[in-house]
Amino acid sequence: MGGGELEINAIAELYGILICVVDVNSEKSCINVTKFPSNGASFEKCCYIILNRCHYQPLCLCVEDNSNYEAAIFSSNDRKVEELLYEFISETFPNYKFGSCNNKTDADVLVQQP
């Protein structure tokens, strides 16, 4: 991942929220999803941010009934949100592979291909 790990980890710990970073590596055409903090399994809430090159951006879910409403904080146990994340990544980056872009272990990958 391209920097900011310490800051993201500190923010996650400070607010008690699991932050999942979707790292888009355009040089290697791969996607890696890393959880911060790595010991945050007990956190009840999570959010997703995407790192594309050196730019972080929040990933939000638009609610069909109200297109003006965007959800950014989710239950950390919400598997439907993980499925939607995988769907978004697959559609947005169709030629990219999920995997260890930066020599990370498989434990760092949040979203597995079905």
PENORHU-V725195 format. One record per residue. N is the residue number from 1. RES is the residue in one letter. PHI is phi in radians with two decimals (none if undefined). D_FIRST is the distance of its C-alpha to the first C-alpha in Angstrom with 2 decimals. Layout:
n=N res=RES phi=PHI d_first=D_FIRST
n=N res=RES phi=PHI d_first=D_FIRST
This chain:
n=1 res=M phi=none d_first=0.00
n=2 res=G phi=-1.55 d_first=3.76
n=3 res=G phi=1.66 d_first=5.96
n=4 res=G phi=1.56 d_first=8.21
n=5 res=E phi=-1.05 d_first=7.61
n=6 res=L phi=-1.09 d_first=11.23
n=7 res=E phi=-1.16 d_first=12.60
n=8 res=I phi=-1.11 d_first=11.46
n=9 res=N phi=-1.07 d_first=12.81
n=10 res=A phi=-1.11 d_first=15.89
n=11 res=I phi=-1.12 d_first=16.58
n=12 res=A phi=-1.06 d_first=16.43
n=13 res=E phi=-1.14 d_first=18.82
n=14 res=L phi=-1.07 d_first=20.98
n=15 res=Y phi=-1.66 d_first=21.63
n=16 res=G phi=1.10 d_first=21.68
n=17 res=I phi=-2.29 d_first=19.51
n=18 res=L phi=-1.36 d_first=16.85
n=19 res=I phi=-1.90 d_first=13.82
n=20 res=C phi=-1.83 d_first=12.10
n=21 res=V phi=-1.75 d_first=8.91
n=22 res=V phi=-1.62 d_first=9.30
n=23 res=D phi=-1.63 d_first=6.39
n=24 res=V phi=-1.70 d_first=8.80
n=25 res=N phi=-1.78 d_first=8.48
n=26 res=S phi=-1.27 d_first=11.94
n=27 res=E phi=-1.19 d_first=12.48
n=28 res=K phi=-1.80 d_first=12.45
n=29 res=S phi=0.89 d_first=13.70
n=30 res=C phi=-2.45 d_first=11.79
n=31 res=I phi=-2.16 d_first=10.40
n=32 res=N phi=-2.27 d_first=8.64
n=33 res=V phi=-1.97 d_first=9.66
n=34 res=T phi=-2.09 d_first=8.87
n=35 res=K phi=-1.65 d_first=11.72
n=36 res=F phi=-2.21 d_first=12.13
n=37 res=P phi=-1.29 d_first=14.20
n=38 res=S phi=-1.14 d_first=14.27
n=39 res=N phi=-1.74 d_first=18.03
n=40 res=G phi=-1.56 d_first=18.50
n=41 res=A phi=-1.07 d_first=20.52
n=42 res=S phi=-1.46 d_first=23.58
n=43 res=F phi=-1.23 d_first=22.34
n=44 res=E phi=-1.47 d_first=24.47
n=45 res=K phi=-2.00 d_first=22.48
n=46 res=C phi=-2.55 d_first=19.03
n=47 res=C phi=-2.43 d_first=17.29
n=48 res=Y phi=-2.16 d_first=14.68
n=49 res=I phi=-2.28 d_first=12.44
n=50 res=I phi=-1.93 d_first=10.82
n=51 res=L phi=-1.97 d_first=8.04
n=52 res=N phi=-2.13 d_first=9.72
n=53 res=R phi=1.15 d_first=9.07
n=54 res=C phi=-1.94 d_first=9.19
n=55 res=H phi=-1.98 d_first=11.24
n=56 res=Y phi=-1.68 d_first=11.11
n=57 res=Q phi=-2.56 d_first=14.17
n=58 res=P phi=-1.24 d_first=15.96
n=59 res=L phi=-1.78 d_first=17.10
n=60 res=C phi=-2.06 d_first=20.81
n=61 res=L phi=-1.93 d_first=23.57
n=62 res=C phi=-1.47 d_first=26.82
n=63 res=V phi=-1.57 d_first=29.97
n=64 res=E phi=-1.01 d_first=32.56
n=65 res=D phi=-1.17 d_first=35.50
n=66 res=N phi=-2.48 d_first=34.16
n=67 res=S phi=-1.16 d_first=31.87
n=68 res=N phi=-1.47 d_first=31.57
n=69 res=Y phi=-1.68 d_first=29.97
n=70 res=E phi=-2.16 d_first=26.24
n=71 res=A phi=-1.58 d_first=24.96
n=72 res=A phi=-2.18 d_first=21.57
n=73 res=I phi=-2.00 d_first=22.17
n=74 res=F phi=-2.29 d_first=22.99
n=75 res=S phi=-1.21 d_first=24.34
n=76 res=S phi=-1.21 d_first=21.75
n=77 res=N phi=-1.77 d_first=24.26
n=78 res=D phi=-1.43 d_first=24.70
n=79 res=R phi=-1.23 d_first=24.22
n=80 res=K phi=-1.11 d_first=25.47
n=81 res=V phi=-1.13 d_first=22.51
n=82 res=E phi=-1.10 d_first=20.19
n=83 res=E phi=-1.10 d_first=22.52
n=84 res=L phi=-1.13 d_first=22.40
n=85 res=L phi=-1.09 d_first=18.59
n=86 res=Y phi=-1.06 d_first=18.83
n=87 res=E phi=-1.08 d_first=21.70
n=88 res=F phi=-1.05 d_first=19.93
n=89 res=I phi=-1.11 d_first=16.97
n=90 res=S phi=-1.09 d_first=19.65
n=91 res=E phi=-1.36 d_first=21.77
n=92 res=T phi=-1.38 d_first=19.27
n=93 res=F phi=-2.22 d_first=17.45
n=94 res=P phi=-1.11 d_first=20.39
n=95 res=N phi=-1.72 d_first=19.55
n=96 res=Y phi=-1.64 d_first=16.01
n=97 res=K phi=-1.86 d_first=15.72
n=98 res=F phi=-1.42 d_first=14.15
n=99 res=G phi=2.94 d_first=12.71
n=100 res=S phi=-1.59 d_first=10.48
n=101 res=C phi=-1.15 d_first=8.47
n=102 res=N phi=-2.09 d_first=6.87
n=103 res=N phi=1.04 d_first=10.15
n=104 res=K phi=-1.55 d_first=9.78
n=105 res=T phi=-1.43 d_first=13.20
n=106 res=D phi=-1.08 d_first=14.87
n=107 res=A phi=-1.14 d_first=15.13
n=108 res=D phi=-1.40 d_first=11.57
n=109 res=V phi=-1.51 d_first=12.68
n=110 res=L phi=-1.44 d_first=14.60
n=111 res=V phi=-1.80 d_first=16.46
n=112 res=Q phi=-1.77 d_first=18.57
n=113 res=Q phi=-1.18 d_first=20.60
n=114 res=P phi=-1.22 d_first=24.23
